[in-house]
Amino acid sequence: MKKIAYLMVLALVLVSGCVIPGDIFGSNVLNVQQNTVQNGEKDVVVLTKAETIPTSTVLPDQDVALYFIVQNKDTMKTARKVFIDLFNPSIFKCVDKSTLVSTFHEQCESTDTRYTKAGEEDLLPGEQAQVKFNLRSPSQTEIGGIKQTTDLNYEISYDFLSSLSYVVPVVDMQEVINRQQSNEKTTVQISKSYSSGPLQVDVEMLGAPYILNNNNAVLLFTIKNVGSGTPKGSNITTPQAYRLSGQISDIGDLFNKIANVLNGLDKTNYPSIDSLQLNGEPMVDQGLMIVFPPEFELIEWPGGSKVGGEKEDALFHCDTSTNICINKRDISIFRDASRVSMRFTIHPTMPADTPFRSYSILALLGYTYELRNSISMTVNPFQNV
């Protein structure tokens, strides 16, 4: 019972009704209910402690140990390539871990190389790690014999994968006519399930909140920053899957390999989806991949169309045989959201004699996320009051 209660806390479920404009076909007989599920934490990797021993205020020319404790708060997913960078030790010197000599380094190295830029260790679900930097305060001569207060600036960086499962209803035209004839209403559902992670893929349908069978529909995708930091370089780069295409004779073969893996999975199972491997590497270590159901025909996408083909500088490459799209150029994040157009036109075809059916669209987003902060330190000669 405790486990069930715990899971209920992790997943926030919101249920609301969609308002359908009265001049849209079917609006008088269709009720659309929207379910929104937020799974897990938005800020996945957090710094639970940053402190020095001895604590501030310290003496000149004194050894100082700077401790960080980082934790992966997610219960399901691994944060990959985690490292802490003390990129600005300010007036403090870094102590070389091998020679124990105090010098001004371009980059301070922690005593444990696993969570440094060279190590980039994974942080498992619920796991925490302690990282220590050995520093030395400036000498009395270096601070001119007066009290100095400064900030030590650090950064936590990690790779993470976020997911969106978007379940959308497709309604048959005859079903609308039948309901109008019988003066009865029916309810269809839209469902958005967001995984944990500081970046979130979102999607909205242009116009009616449902799709009419054998008619085009437009979907608008966006990426939002809902965490406390920023994506590295304020960009979403291209996926590992696309970069690996140079090692495969044909890009179509690459998409077929991805489709074969996806077809064997439950697309609502985030951990399984996120751990997809291709040539020994995560398929979506970086970038955005969108997977449409086979019943949807891709008509247009950013920089391409089924009829006109794809421009060389297209934002996305879409394979119409597998219905998989991945970004082939960086997606810029400006003021916590993507501002570039990610507009997709699809055309669904349901089986005959089906009144309505729900279809799942999956989006996988891989990125490097950065959190920056500082710790204030005061250096003061003894009895300088």
N, C-alpha and C positions, 0 to 999 in steps of 0.2 A: 504493500500500500504506500509506503514511503517513497518507493521508486517511482510509482505512478504520479504522486504529488510533485516529485522533483522534476519529472519530465514536463508536467503541466506548466511549471514555472518557466522552463526553458523556451517553450513554444507559445508565443503570444498569438491568439487567434481573434481576428476581428471579422464580424459579419455585418454587411450593410447591403442596402438595395440600391440599384442603379436607376437613375431617372432617365427614361427614354423619351426623347422629343416626340410630340404627338404626330408630327408629319412624316415619320419614318414607317415604312411598311412593316406591319406586325406589331407595332408598339401598343395597340389596343388589346392584344391577347397574350402578350409575352411579359412575364415578370422576370427580371434578371437580378439574381442574388450574387453578391461578390464576397468571397472569403479571402482574407489576407492572413497569412501565417508568417510570423517572424521566428525563425529558429535560432537559438543560441545567442552568442554575444556579438556585438558590433565591434567593440575594441577587444580583439582576441588576445594579443600579446600586450601585457601591461607591466609596468615597473612597480613592484610592490614596495621596494625600499631603495633609497640612495643615501648613503651616509659615509662619513669619514671617521677613522680612528687614528689619532685623537680627533675629537670634534672641533669645529671652529669655536674659538680662536686658537691658532697654532703659532708656535715660535718660528723664528727664522731658522733656516737650514735644519729642518726637522723632517724625519721620515713620516709620511702620511699614507695610510692605506685607504683607498676609495673602493667601497663595496656597492655592487648593484645586485638586486634580486629581481629576476624577470620570471614571469609565469605565463603559460598558455592557459587561458581561462576556458577555452573550448573543450567540450567533453567528447567530441567525435573526431576532430580534424587535427592534423599535425601542422604546425607552423615550421616552414622550411627555411634553411639558410639564415638562421638567426645570428645576428652579431651586434655587439655594442661597440661603438666607436667614440672614444674620447677625443674628438677632433680638435678641441681647443682647450688644452690644459692651462692656458693663459700664462701667468708668471711662474707656475709650478713646473718643475722638471720631471720628466719621465725616467724611472729607474729601469735600466736595461735588465731584463729577467735573467740573462745569462752572465753578464759581466758585473751586474749590480752597480754600474757606473751611472751617475745622475747626469743626464744630458738633455738638451732640447731636441726632441725627436720630431720628424715630420708626422709620425703617427705613434701614439702610445700603444704598447702591447700589453694585454692583460696577462696575468700569471697562468691562466688557463686558455690555451690557444683554441679550444673548441668553439668558443663564441666570439672569435675575432673574425675579421674579414677573410683571413686565410683559411680559417676552419669552417665557418658557416655551418654550425651544427643544427640539426633538427630539434625542435622542442615538441615532445609528444603531448597528446591531450592531457590537461591537468598538471603537466610537469612544470617544475620550477628549477631555476639554475642560479647559482651565485657566481658573479664575475668580479674579480679583484684587480685593481690597478695599483701598483706601487709608485708613489710620487715623493718628491722632496720639495719642501717649501723653499722660496728664494732666500738667499743669504741676507744678513742685515745690511751689507754694503749694497746689494742689488735693489733693496727697497729704500735706500737712503736713510735708514734708521727710523723710518716713520711707519705708522700703521697703514696697511694696504688691504682693501677689500676688492675681491674680484669674483667673477663667475667662471666655473669650469663647465664647458658646454659639451654635451654628449648626445648621441643619436642611437636609437634602436631601430634596426632594419630587419625585415623578415619577408619571406615569400608566402603568399596565401592564395587559396582558390575559393571563390564565391560562386554560388549557383542561384539560378532562378528557374522555377517550374511554373509555367503559365498555362493553365488549362482553360480553353476557350470553347464556347458552344457553337456548333454549326447547325443551323435550322433549315429544314426543307421548306420550300415555298408552299407546297401542298398542305403541309402541317398548319401553316398560318391560315390558309384558306379554310381548312376543316374546322379550326378553332373559331374562326369568325362566323362560320355557318352555324355552329352549335352554340355560339355565344359563351364559350368557355375559355378560361385562361390556363396557361401552363407556365411553370417556372423552370428556368434554366440557370446554370451557375457558371460564374467566372471565378477561378481560383488563382491566387498569386502566392507562391511559397518562396520566401527568401531564406537562404542559408545564412549562417553566421559570417562575419567578416566586415571590415571597415569600408569596403567598397561594395556597392549594391547595383545590380543590373535591374532596370525597371522597363516596363513596356506598357503602352497605351494603344488602344484601338481607335482609329480615327472614325468619327461618326457614331453609328449604332454600336452598342456594347455586345453585339452578337454578329455572327457571320451568316449570311444567307447562302445556302448551298449553290454551287455553280456560279457564284458571283465573286468579283474581286473584293479584297479587303486590304486595308493599309494598316501596318503596325509600325509604331514609332518607338525605338529603343533608346534608352539613355543610361548613363553610368553616373551614379551619385556617390559622393564621399560622405559617409555617415559616421566616420570615426573621428578620433581626436588628432590625427596626423595628416599626412599627405602622401599620395602615390609618388614614387621616386621619379624625379624629373617632371612631375605633373603630366605624365604620359602613360598610356597603356600601349605597350610595345606589341610586336607580332608574336603569335604563339610558336612554341617549340615545334609543334606539328608542321607549321608552314616552313620554318627554317630547315627542317629535316628533309623537305621535299627535294633539295638538291642531291640527296643521297639515294633518292628513289627515281627510277627511270621516267616515271610519268606521274604528274600531279593527281590524275584521276585514280591511279593505283593507291596513292596515299589516302584519298578520301574513302575509297572502298575499304581499306584496312580499318579506318576509324569507324565507318558505318557498321562493319562486321562486329566490332567490339560493342558499340552502342546498342545494337539490336538485341544483344543477349542480356541486357541489364534492365532492371527496373529503374526508370528515369527519375523516380522520386527518392531513390536511395543515394543521398548526397555523398557519403564516404566512398562508395563503390565507384560512382561517377568520377569523383575527384582524383582517385588513385589510378586512373587509366594510364597504362604504359604503352609507349610506342618506341621501339628500338632501345628499350631500357631507360627511357626518359619519360617524365610526365607529359601527356599529350598537350595539356593546356597549362604549362608552367607560367607562361605569360600570354596576354592577349585575350580576345573575345571570340568564342565559338558559339554559334547559334545553330541548333538542330531542329528542323521542322519535320512534322510527321509525313510519311510517304503519300498520304491522301492530299497533301497540299502541293500545288504546283507553284514554283517560284517564278513570278512574272518580272519583277524589277527589284533591284537592290542598289545600294550606294555605289555608283560607278558602273553599273551593268544592267543588262536585261536579257531575257531569254531570246528575244527577237533580234535585238541590236548587238548582242555580244557584250564583252567587257572591255572597258578602257584600260590602258596600260597602267595608269595611275589610280585605278579604282581603289576605294577605301576597303572594300571587301572582295574576296574571291568566293564565289558560290558555285558549288558543284550541283547541277540540277538532277543528276542521277542519284545522288545520295541525300540531297536536301540539307547539306552541311555548308555553312558559311563561316569564314574566319577572316579577321582583319589582316590585310597585307601591308597596311601603313599604320603608323602610330596614331592613337586616338588621344587628342589633347584634353586634359581636364583643367577647366578654368573656373575658379571660384566655386569649387566643390561639385562641379557637374560637367559632363561632356556637352560641348556646344556644337559639334559637328552633326550633320544630318545622318541618322541611321534609320532610314525609311525603307521598309520592305513591303512589297505588294505580293499577296499570295492569292491563289484561286483554289478553293477546296472542292473536292468531289467525294460525296458520301456514297456508300452502297445504296442501291435502289430500295425503295419502301422503308427508309429509315426516317422517322419523324425529326429527330435531332440526335446529335452525338457530340460528346466532349473530346477534344484533342489536346495533347500536351506538347508545348513548345519548350525546349530546354535551352538555357543559356549558361555557359561556363566562362568565368572570368578569372584569369590568372594575373598576378601583379606583385610588385615589390612595394611594401609600405614602410614609411618612415615616421618615427616619433622623435621629436627633439625637445630637450629640456636642459636645465642647468642647475648646479648646486653652488650656493654662495659660500666663499671661504674668506676668512680674515686672517692676515698674518700681522703679528704685532710683537715687537721686542719686549722682553720681560720688563715689567715695571714702567712701561711707557703708558702713562695714564693721562 
